[in-house]
Amino acid sequence: MKTDVLIVGAGPVGLTMAGELARYGLSVRIVDKNAARTDKSKALVVWARTLELMDRMGTHWADSFVSAGLRVEGANIRSGSDQIAHIDLTHLDSPYKFVLMLAQSETERLLEEHLGTFGVRVERQLELNQFQATADGVSCTLAHSDGRQEAVEADWLIGCDGAHSTVRHEVGMEFQGSTLLNDWILADVHLDGIAGPPEINIYWHSEGVLLVFPLENTRYRIIADVGESSGSIGEGNPPAPTLDELQRILDVRGPGQVRVSDPVWLSTFSINERKVSDYRSGRVFLAGDAAHVHSPAGGQGMNTGMQDACNLAWKLALVAKAFCRPEPLLDSYSSERSHIAKLVLEATGKATTMAVLKGGVKQAIRNHLASLIFGLPPVQHEVAELLSEVAVAYSESPLNASGAHSQEGPKSGHRAPIRGDEPAVGSGPTPRFALFAAPGGMPPTLQDKYGKILEPALRKPFHDDGLWLVRPDGYVALSAKAGDWEAVENYFEKIS
């Protein structure tokens, strides 16, 4: 059987990838070795930038996620009864001025239903056995649950198959990094006695950190470190915590007067901080946990992976349709997203190290300095933008145009401002660039030559003295002086 793209792994990243590629008209197969999608909450944080990118997938499609989850408008860092920091998300430069708490099981359900609108279904209990990539395609062998082997020819193979990725192992990409020598517990439980509006609460304590995430009604996610690892790496995680152990941690580290009951999910885990250096090997790509894993601090993992998918899908679609040359589009995927994963690894690693800092004097200094720094409004705003991922930018991307640019408005590689009175860039069935420029003066040859990848109508510029060419994923490709149509022409010549 022949397909444009074979996607291995039907978690949130694989489902996002499949939905985007199917929306753009490519033939897609998505396979998963599991019999059903997860029934666990797992990754439960959906940040603003991910919701913005979802809105490209259909008219107000992100609203279906928002209605299924819990809107949380703030996060706190506390030490006992003292509040060290408060992060207010209501001032974000985004239509989504909150973080959405949504169980991964629900995220996968919504993404799978969306995929079904394009006539694509997840093929379960079907596992990638082996593959051979050439300059012209990828020959794959799939193993069915009944032992039958199936040969599949794909133009492209994308591994979204998690931290133990078969695709990554087969292609020989090294997972570089380390494992933190701490044991952690994870629990989805019901809590009684939590006061105030639903917010993320992080408690720094002398014996360790406690994180409490609201889910729905009285259901919460608890994450806590329980000291140095009790065994060697590879010997498996320690037993799941008991309710009594959870209660003791809440009593010692939490706000007090909180009672735990009715466990939904109890587990343990360790933190790996690893990534591959290159997300692409010819016609084979990696995305999500197959390419990078890191601390759950900040809830960045799933969001980073879903944004990997949004970054690659439009580029692959334009190349598959022969609207653009493979280079530099496809190589830009790795350089852009690998850099973002590196920044996420650094940020979450530092946050985790700070949270589990030991020693009374060190902790006192940490708490004092953090209180001073987080008390500054510019710092609060910057942290909110970093957490929500609206600050993600590709400043060093090979897809950025060089040359003069407007002194006002977004720069090349940065997220374009989102205006509620116009549709999201890239929301159509074909990935197209958008021009934000004053009317008049545009050479008709631009539409004649590049109409397949350029929106037919100009959009209002972000500032009177400039023009901006915005990519299908909403990032600025070119920032130029008003009327510099030659710069636009040169840009399209470079990629098409």
C-alpha positions in Angstrom: 0.0 0.0 0.0 1.2 3.5 -0.8 0.7 6.7 1.3 2.1 10.2 1.4 2.9 10.0 5.1 3.1 7.2 7.6 2.9 8.4 11.3 3.9 6.1 14.1 2.3 6.8 17.4 -1.2 8.2 18.1 -0.7 10.3 21.1 -1.4 14.0 21.0 1.6 14.7 18.8 0.9 12.0 16.3 -2.8 13.0 16.2 -2.0 16.6 15.7 0.4 15.8 12.9 -2.1 13.5 11.2 -4.9 16.1 11.5 -2.8 18.9 10.0 -1.5 16.8 7.1 -5.0 15.4 6.3 -6.4 19.0 6.4 -3.8 19.9 3.8 -4.9 17.1 1.6 -2.1 14.6 2.0 -2.9 10.9 2.3 -2.0 9.8 5.8 -1.8 6.6 7.8 -1.4 6.7 11.6 -0.6 3.5 13.5 -0.3 2.7 17.1 0.6 -0.5 18.9 -1.9 0.1 21.7 -5.4 -1.3 21.5 -7.0 2.0 22.6 -6.2 5.6 23.3 -5.1 6.4 26.9 -7.7 6.5 29.7 -5.3 8.4 32.0 -5.0 12.1 32.5 -1.2 12.1 31.9 -0.2 15.5 30.2 -3.0 17.8 31.3 -1.7 21.4 30.6 -2.6 23.1 27.3 -1.0 26.5 27.0 -2.2 29.6 25.1 0.1 29.2 22.1 -1.1 25.6 21.5 -4.7 26.8 21.6 -3.8 29.5 19.1 -2.3 27.0 16.7 -5.4 24.8 17.1 -7.6 27.6 15.9 -5.9 27.3 12.5 -7.3 23.8 12.2 -10.9 25.0 11.9 -13.2 28.0 12.7 -12.9 28.4 16.5 -12.0 24.8 16.7 -10.0 25.4 19.9 -13.3 26.3 21.6 -14.1 22.6 21.7 -11.0 22.1 23.9 -11.8 25.0 26.1 -15.3 23.9 26.7 -14.1 20.4 27.7 -11.4 21.7 30.2 -10.9 24.0 33.1 -9.7 27.5 32.6 -7.0 28.5 35.1 -5.8 32.1 35.2 -2.9 32.0 37.6 -0.1 30.1 39.3 1.5 30.6 42.7 4.7 29.6 44.3 4.4 29.3 48.1 6.5 28.3 51.0 4.2 27.4 53.9 1.8 30.3 54.4 4.1 32.7 52.5 3.4 33.5 48.9 6.6 33.9 47.0 5.2 34.5 43.6 2.0 34.9 41.6 1.9 34.6 37.9 -1.2 36.3 36.4 -2.1 35.0 32.9 -5.0 37.4 32.3 -2.7 39.9 30.7 -1.3 37.6 28.0 -1.2 39.0 24.5 -3.4 36.2 23.3 -7.1 35.3 22.8 -6.5 32.7 25.5 -5.6 34.5 28.6 -5.4 31.4 30.8 -4.0 27.9 30.9 -6.4 25.0 30.1 -6.4 22.0 32.3 -7.5 19.1 30.3 -6.8 15.4 30.8 -4.7 13.8 28.0 -7.4 11.3 27.4 -9.8 14.1 26.5 -7.2 15.8 24.3 -6.7 12.6 22.4 -10.4 12.1 22.0 -10.9 15.5 20.6 -8.0 15.2 18.2 -9.1 11.8 17.1 -12.6 13.0 16.4 -11.1 15.9 14.4 -9.0 13.5 12.4 -12.1 11.5 11.6 -13.7 14.4 9.8 -11.0 13.9 7.1 -11.8 10.2 6.8 -8.7 9.1 8.6 -8.8 6.7 11.5 -6.1 5.5 13.9 -5.1 1.9 13.0 -4.5 0.3 16.4 -2.6 -2.8 17.4 -0.4 -2.2 14.5 3.3 -1.8 15.1 6.2 -0.6 12.9 8.5 -3.5 12.6 11.3 -2.1 10.4 11.8 0.4 7.6 14.3 1.2 4.9 14.7 4.9 3.8 16.0 5.9 0.4 16.2 9.2 -1.5 12.8 8.5 -3.0 10.7 7.2 -0.1 10.5 4.8 2.9 9.7 1.1 2.7 8.1 0.0 5.9 6.9 -3.3 7.4 4.0 -3.2 9.8 3.2 -6.0 12.2 -0.5 -6.8 13.0 -1.6 -8.2 16.3 -2.4 -11.5 14.6 1.2 -11.9 13.4 0.5 -10.8 9.8 3.1 -8.5 8.2 2.2 -5.6 5.9 4.4 -3.8 3.5 3.8 0.0 3.2 5.5 2.5 0.9 5.5 6.0 2.2 7.0 9.2 0.8 7.7 10.3 4.4 7.9 8.6 7.8 7.3 10.5 11.1 8.1 9.0 14.5 5.7 10.3 17.1 6.2 7.1 19.2 7.4 8.5 22.5 10.5 8.3 24.6 11.3 4.7 23.6 10.8 5.5 19.9 11.3 2.6 17.5 11.8 5.2 14.7 14.5 6.9 16.6 16.3 3.7 17.4 16.0 2.4 13.8 17.4 5.5 12.3 20.2 5.6 14.8 19.6 9.0 16.4 21.3 9.3 19.8 19.2 10.4 22.7 21.6 12.7 24.5 21.1 13.9 28.1 20.7 12.5 31.6 18.3 11.2 34.2 17.8 13.1 37.4 18.5 10.9 40.4 15.3 11.7 42.3 12.1 9.6 42.7 8.8 11.4 42.1 5.2 10.5 42.8 2.2 11.4 40.7 -1.4 11.1 41.8 -4.8 12.1 40.5 -7.0 12.3 43.5 -9.9 14.2 45.1 -9.0 17.0 47.6 -11.2 18.7 50.1 -10.2 21.9 51.7 -8.5 23.8 48.8 -9.5 27.5 49.1 -9.7 30.2 46.5 -10.1 30.1 42.7 -8.7 27.2 40.7 -5.0 27.9 40.3 -1.7 26.0 39.9 0.0 25.9 43.3 3.7 25.1 43.8 4.9 24.6 47.4 8.6 24.8 48.2 9.4 22.9 51.4 12.6 21.8 53.1 11.9 18.2 52.4 10.9 18.7 48.7 8.5 20.3 46.3 4.8 19.8 46.0 2.8 20.7 42.9 -1.0 20.8 42.9 -2.9 21.2 39.6 -6.7 21.6 39.5 -8.5 19.4 37.1 -12.3 19.5 37.6 -14.5 20.0 40.7 -12.6 18.4 43.6 -10.2 16.4 41.3 -6.5 17.5 41.4 -3.1 16.3 40.1 -0.4 16.0 42.7 3.3 15.8 41.8 6.0 15.6 44.5 9.6 14.6 44.8 10.4 12.0 47.4 14.2 12.3 47.6 17.1 10.6 45.9 16.4 7.5 43.8 16.1 4.4 45.9 17.5 2.2 43.1 19.8 2.2 40.1 18.6 3.6 36.8 16.9 0.8 34.9 15.7 -1.1 37.9 12.2 0.3 37.6 10.3 2.9 39.6 9.4 2.3 43.3 5.9 1.3 44.3 3.0 3.7 43.7 2.3 5.9 46.8 -0.5 5.1 49.2 -3.2 7.6 50.3 -1.6 7.8 53.7 1.7 8.8 52.1 0.0 11.4 50.0 -1.8 12.8 53.0 1.4 13.1 54.9 3.1 15.0 52.1 0.1 17.4 51.8 0.1 17.9 55.6 3.8 18.7 55.7 4.3 20.7 52.5 0.9 22.0 51.6 -1.4 24.7 53.0 -2.9 22.5 55.7 -6.4 21.3 56.3 -6.5 19.5 53.0 -7.9 16.0 52.9 -7.1 13.5 50.1 -9.5 10.7 49.0 -10.8 8.7 46.0 -7.6 8.1 44.0 -8.1 8.0 40.3 -4.4 7.3 39.4 -1.3 6.7 41.5 2.1 6.3 40.0 5.8 7.1 40.3 8.3 8.4 37.7 11.8 9.7 37.2 12.8 12.7 35.2 14.8 12.4 32.0 16.3 15.4 30.2 17.2 14.2 26.7 17.0 15.2 23.1 18.3 14.3 19.7 20.6 16.7 17.9 18.7 16.5 14.6 15.0 15.8 14.1 15.4 14.8 10.5 17.2 12.0 8.6 16.3 12.3 4.9 12.7 11.3 4.6 12.4 10.4 8.3 11.4 12.9 11.0 10.9 12.8 14.8 8.5 14.8 16.8 7.4 15.1 20.5 8.9 12.7 23.1 10.6 10.8 20.3 12.8 13.8 19.9 12.9 15.4 23.3 11.9 14.6 26.9 12.3 16.8 30.0 11.1 17.7 33.4 7.3 18.1 33.8 7.9 21.5 35.4 5.8 24.0 33.6 3.8 21.4 31.7 5.7 22.1 28.5 6.2 18.6 27.1 3.0 17.9 25.2 2.7 21.5 24.1 6.2 21.5 22.7 5.4 18.2 20.8 2.1 19.4 19.4 3.9 22.6 18.2 6.6 20.4 16.6 3.7 18.9 14.5 2.3 22.3 13.5 5.7 23.4 12.5 6.5 20.4 10.3 3.1 19.8 8.7 2.7 22.9 6.6 6.3 22.6 5.3 5.8 18.9 4.4 2.5 19.7 2.7 4.0 22.5 0.5 6.9 20.2 -0.5 4.6 17.2 -1.1 2.4 19.3 -3.4 5.5 20.5 -5.2 4.7 24.1 -4.3 8.1 24.6 -2.6 11.5 23.0 -2.8 12.4 20.5 -0.1 15.2 22.8 1.0 15.4 25.0 2.9 11.8 24.2 4.2 12.4 20.7 5.6 15.7 21.3 7.1 14.3 24.3 8.9 12.1 22.0 11.0 15.0 20.6 12.9 16.9 23.8 13.3 13.8 25.6 14.6 12.3 23.0 16.8 15.6 21.6 18.2 16.5 25.0 19.4 13.1 25.4 21.1 13.5 22.0 22.8 17.0 23.0 24.0 15.5 26.2 25.6 12.7 24.2 27.2 15.2 21.6 28.6 17.3 24.4 30.1 14.3 26.3 31.6 12.5 23.2 33.0 15.8 21.8 34.3 16.6 25.0 36.2 13.1 25.2 37.5 13.3 21.7 38.8 16.7 22.2 40.4 15.5 25.3 42.1 12.4 23.6 43.4 14.2 20.6 44.9 17.1 22.7 46.4 18.2 21.3 49.8 19.7 23.0 52.8 18.0 25.6 55.1 20.3 28.5 54.3 20.1 27.9 50.5 16.4 27.6 50.6 16.0 30.8 52.6 18.2 32.7 50.1 16.2 31.1 47.2 12.9 32.1 48.7 14.0 35.7 49.4 15.6 36.3 46.0 12.6 34.7 44.2 10.2 36.9 46.1 12.1 40.0 45.1 12.5 39.0 41.4 8.9 37.7 40.9 7.6 40.9 42.6 8.7 42.9 39.5 5.8 43.3 37.0 8.1 43.0 33.9 9.4 39.7 35.3 5.9 38.4 36.0 4.8 39.3 32.5 7.9 37.6 30.9 7.4 34.4 32.9 3.7 34.3 31.9 4.7 34.6 28.2 7.4 32.0 28.6 5.1 29.5 30.3 2.2 30.1 27.8 4.7 29.7 24.9 3.5 32.9 23.2 7.2 33.9 23.5 8.4 31.1 21.3 10.3 32.6 18.4 12.6 31.4 15.6 15.0 34.3 15.6 17.8 32.3 13.9 15.7 30.4 11.5 17.0 29.8 8.0 13.6 30.7 6.8 13.9 34.3 8.1 14.5 36.9 5.4 17.5 39.2 5.8 17.6 42.9 5.0 16.0 46.2 6.2 12.8 45.9 8.2 10.2 48.2 9.9 11.3 49.7 13.2 7.9 48.8 14.6 5.9 45.6 14.7 7.1 42.0 15.0 10.5 40.9 13.7 11.4 38.0 11.5 11.0 34.7 13.3 8.6 36.1 15.9 5.0 35.3 16.4 2.7 37.6 14.5 0.1 39.5 16.6 -3.3 37.9 16.6 -6.3 40.1 15.8 -9.7 38.9 16.6 -11.3 40.5 13.5 -9.5 38.3 11.0 -9.1 34.6 10.4 -6.0 32.8 11.6 -3.2 32.7 9.2 -2.9 29.2 7.7 -6.5 28.2 8.5 -7.4 27.2 5.0 -7.1 23.8 3.3 -3.8 24.7 1.7 -1.0 26.3 3.8 -0.5 29.8 2.5 1.6 32.8 3.5 -0.2 36.1 4.3 0.9 39.6 3.5 0.3 42.3 6.0 0.7 45.5 4.0 -1.0 48.7 3.0 -3.2 48.4 -0.1 -1.8 49.5 -3.5 1.4 49.0 -5.3 1.7 45.2 -5.0 3.0 43.9 -8.4 0.4 41.6 -10.0 3.2 39.2 -10.8 3.3 38.2 -7.1 -0.2 36.6 -7.2 0.4 35.3 -10.7 3.6 33.5 -9.7 2.9 32.6 -6.1 -0.9 32.4 -5.7 -0.7 28.8 -4.7 1.2 29.7 -1.5 0.1 33.3 -1.0 -3.3 34.5 0.3 -5.1 36.5 -2.5 -5.9 39.5 -0.3 -3.6 41.8 1.7 -4.2 42.1 5.4 -3.9 45.4 7.4 -0.2 46.0 8.3 0.9 45.9 11.9 2.4 49.4 11.5 2.1 52.0 8.7 5.8 52.0 7.7 6.2 48.3 7.2 5.1 45.1 5.5 5.2 41.6 6.9 5.1 38.2 5.2 3.7 35.7 7.8 4.1 32.0 7.5 1.2 29.5 7.6 2.0 28.8 11.2 1.7 32.4 12.2 5.4 33.3 12.5 6.9 36.3 10.6 9.0 35.2 7.7 9.9 38.7 6.4 9.7 42.1 8.0 10.4 44.9 5.5 9.9 48.5 4.8 6.5 49.4 3.3 6.5 49.0 -0.4 9.5 46.7 -0.5 7.9 44.2 -2.8 11.3 43.1 -4.1 12.0 41.6 -0.7 8.8 39.6 -0.9 9.7 38.4 -4.4 13.1 37.4 -3.3 11.7 35.5 -0.4 9.4 33.4 -2.5 12.2 32.7 -5.0 14.3 31.3 -2.2 11.7 28.7 -1.1 9.8 27.9 -4.3 
